[in-house]
């Protein structure tokens, strides 16, 4: 069975598959790409904590442990993951917030003020960024996966 994150990426690609996808499709594609990445992180953390998915309430609880803001902040503070992955996560999350909640034409203020629209290429860039980030996660060795899961799940009490 394909992972939810894989299905979300396919959905995002489908949304951009038309000749000229409309504004709503481009926004939904960008938002969906972010959620694909977030779900991949959720699966990584749950599987590190609970083992392979087993459809139990406890596994589902572990899967739902991540909070969007906490993940962004943890990655921004991480020496190990910030440059390779944290910046992409943050960028996609910011675009997702814009796509889901803003009426402006573009997530970048200067482009929105110039009335530039968030185009299909912008949305495709989001998909590419999400795919690269997911690939980065998938290619981590076991120890790095454990460090990433710990970074994202355990709150920093400094």
C-alpha positions as CSV (number, residue, x, y, z in Angstrom):
1,X,0.0,0.0,0.0
2,X,1.5,3.4,-0.9
3,X,2.2,5.8,1.9
4,X,-0.1,8.7,2.4
5,X,2.7,11.1,1.5
6,X,3.2,9.3,-1.8
7,X,-0.5,9.6,-2.6
8,X,-0.5,13.3,-1.7
9,X,2.4,13.9,-4.1
10,X,0.4,12.2,-6.8
11,X,-2.6,14.4,-6.0
12,X,-0.5,17.5,-6.2
13,X,0.9,16.4,-9.6
14,X,-2.7,15.7,-10.8
15,X,-3.8,19.2,-9.8
16,X,-1.1,20.7,-12.0
17,X,-1.7,18.2,-14.9
18,X,-4.1,20.4,-16.8
19,X,-3.0,22.6,-19.7
20,X,-3.5,25.8,-17.6
21,X,-4.2,24.9,-14.0
22,X,-6.2,27.6,-12.3
23,X,-5.2,29.5,-9.3
24,X,-7.1,27.2,-6.9
25,X,-5.4,24.1,-8.4
26,X,-1.9,25.8,-8.1
27,X,-2.6,26.7,-4.5
28,X,-3.9,23.3,-3.6
29,X,-0.9,21.6,-5.3
30,X,1.5,23.7,-3.3
31,X,-0.4,23.1,0.0
32,X,-0.6,19.4,-0.8
33,X,3.1,19.1,-1.5
34,X,3.8,20.5,2.0
35,X,1.4,18.0,3.6
36,X,3.1,15.2,1.7
37,X,6.3,16.2,3.4
38,X,4.7,16.6,6.8
39,X,3.1,13.2,6.6
40,X,6.4,11.6,5.6
41,X,7.9,13.2,8.8
42,X,5.0,11.9,10.8
43,X,5.5,8.4,9.5
44,X,9.2,8.5,10.2
45,X,8.6,9.6,13.8
46,X,5.9,7.1,14.5
47,X,7.8,4.2,12.9
48,X,11.0,5.1,14.9
49,X,8.9,5.2,18.1
50,X,6.5,2.3,17.5
51,X,7.9,0.2,14.7
52,X,6.2,-0.5,11.5
53,X,2.6,0.8,11.1
54,X,0.2,-1.6,12.8
55,X,-3.2,0.3,12.8
56,X,-3.4,0.6,16.6
57,X,-4.6,3.7,18.4
58,X,-1.1,4.0,20.1
59,X,0.6,4.0,16.7
60,X,-1.9,6.6,15.4
61,X,-1.2,8.7,18.5
62,X,2.5,8.6,17.7
63,X,1.8,9.5,14.1
64,X,-0.2,12.6,15.2
65,X,2.4,13.7,17.7
66,X,4.1,16.3,15.5
67,X,3.0,19.9,15.5
68,X,3.7,22.1,12.4
69,X,5.1,25.0,14.3
70,X,7.3,22.8,16.6
71,X,8.7,21.0,13.6
72,X,9.6,24.3,11.8
73,X,11.3,25.7,15.0
74,X,13.2,22.4,15.7
75,X,14.5,22.2,12.2
76,X,15.6,25.9,12.3
77,X,17.6,25.2,15.4
78,X,19.2,22.0,14.1
79,X,22.8,22.1,13.1
80,X,22.5,18.8,11.3
81,X,19.2,19.2,9.4
82,X,18.7,23.0,9.0
83,X,20.7,23.6,5.8
84,X,19.8,20.3,4.1
85,X,16.2,20.1,4.9
86,X,14.9,22.7,7.4
87,X,14.9,25.6,5.0
88,X,12.8,23.6,2.5
89,X,10.3,22.7,5.2
90,X,10.0,26.3,6.3
91,X,9.6,27.6,2.8
92,X,6.9,25.0,2.0
93,X,5.1,25.7,5.2
94,X,5.1,29.5,4.6
95,X,3.7,28.9,1.1
96,X,1.1,26.5,2.5
97,X,-0.1,29.1,4.9
98,X,-0.4,31.6,2.1
99,X,-2.1,29.1,-0.2
100,X,-4.7,28.1,2.5
101,X,-5.4,31.4,4.1
102,X,-4.4,34.4,1.9
103,X,-6.2,36.2,-0.8
104,X,-3.1,37.9,-2.2
105,X,-1.9,36.8,-5.6
106,X,1.6,35.5,-4.5
107,X,3.2,34.4,-1.3
108,X,6.1,36.8,-1.7
109,X,5.0,40.3,-0.7
110,X,6.9,42.2,-3.4
111,X,5.5,39.9,-6.1
112,X,2.0,40.2,-4.7
113,X,2.3,44.1,-4.6
114,X,3.3,43.9,-8.3
115,X,0.2,41.8,-8.9
116,X,2.3,38.9,-10.1
117,X,0.4,35.6,-9.8
118,X,1.6,32.4,-8.3
119,X,2.0,30.4,-11.5
120,X,2.2,26.8,-12.5
121,X,6.0,26.9,-12.4
122,X,5.9,28.3,-8.9
123,X,3.6,25.4,-7.8
124,X,5.9,22.9,-9.7
125,X,8.8,24.3,-7.7
126,X,7.0,23.5,-4.5
127,X,6.4,19.9,-5.7
128,X,10.1,19.6,-6.6
129,X,11.2,21.0,-3.2
130,X,8.9,18.5,-1.4
131,X,10.1,15.6,-3.5
132,X,13.7,16.5,-2.8
133,X,13.0,16.8,1.0
134,X,11.2,13.5,1.0
135,X,14.1,11.9,-0.8
136,X,16.5,13.4,1.7
137,X,14.4,11.8,4.6
138,X,14.1,8.5,2.8
139,X,17.9,8.3,2.3
140,X,18.9,8.9,5.9
141,X,20.5,6.0,7.6
142,X,19.0,4.5,10.8
143,X,21.0,6.6,13.2
144,X,20.1,9.9,11.4
145,X,16.4,8.9,11.3
146,X,16.5,8.4,15.0
147,X,18.2,11.8,15.6
148,X,15.6,13.5,13.3
149,X,12.7,11.8,15.0
150,X,14.1,12.8,18.4
151,X,14.6,16.3,17.3
152,X,11.0,16.6,16.1
153,X,9.2,14.8,18.9
154,X,11.1,15.8,22.0
155,X,10.5,19.4,23.1
156,X,13.5,21.5,23.8
157,X,13.3,22.8,27.4
158,X,16.2,25.3,27.3
